Each structure stands twice: as C-alpha cells, then as structure tokens.
Amino acid sequence: MLKIFGAAILAASLAACASSGAYSGSSGRTLVVSKEVWAFYQEYVGKISGVNKGIFVVGVSDGVAVTASAFYCPGTTCFADNYGKKAFDRCRSFGDDLECIRFASSADIVVNYKIEGQ
C-alpha cells in the first residue's frame, strides 16, 4: 500500500511541474533537440521502467534544447522527494537565458520535437 501511495504522490508532483507550453499540443511549435540532449534522454529512458517514475527537463535557447536535467525514482519508495522540482531547479542553474520545460514524464514525451539534423 505504501509503495502505491508513494508512486501516486510522485506522479502527482511530476504532473504539477511546469508544462511544456508552446511546444505541446497539435498547434504547438516543434522543439529541436540537440544530439547531445537526445543521447542523454536515451540514457535516462534506459534507467526507468513502469515503477520507476521520472522527469526529463530540457533547457531551451532559441527553440533548441541545448541542455537537460533528469531525475527518476530508482525504486518505489521515493514519494518524499519532489523530483520535478529538483530537475527544474537544476535546469535553471544552467543559466538565466534558458527556458526550462518538461520534455518527458517518465518515458512519455510531452512535446512536439525533432532531433537536430534529421
């Protein structure tokens, strides 16, 4: 019961994080993702599963995701930590010139995107 409650709290905290704004939805802009950020996302996805919830936040400059921050729960008892807040705080520490947006909740990408050069 505690494990399910913890996962529910984490999922709610991730959903409450800043949205993906102008890059989501059918009329949203397309975010260009640098190859380095995409490689980091692939590494992140390899670490999460159905029970290991997480968040992947990108730092955007002029419509390009140039940096990223990710946190995930390595188990099922991480409800005490707000991983979304940590990911956004880390992203904001990379520079005031970046717009930090949620790219994915767990492995579900929530923005319109294309990989740089493709």
Secondary structure as UniProt FT lines:
FT   HELIX           2..15
FT   HELIX           21..23
FT   TURN            26..27
FT   STRAND          31..33
FT   HELIX           35..45
FT   TURN            46..47
FT   STRAND          54..61
FT   TURN            62..63
FT   STRAND          64..72
FT   TURN            79..80
FT   HELIX           83..93
FT   TURN            96..97
FT   STRAND          99..105
FT   TURN            106..107
FT   STRAND          108..109
FT   STRAND          113..115
FT   TURN            116..117
//
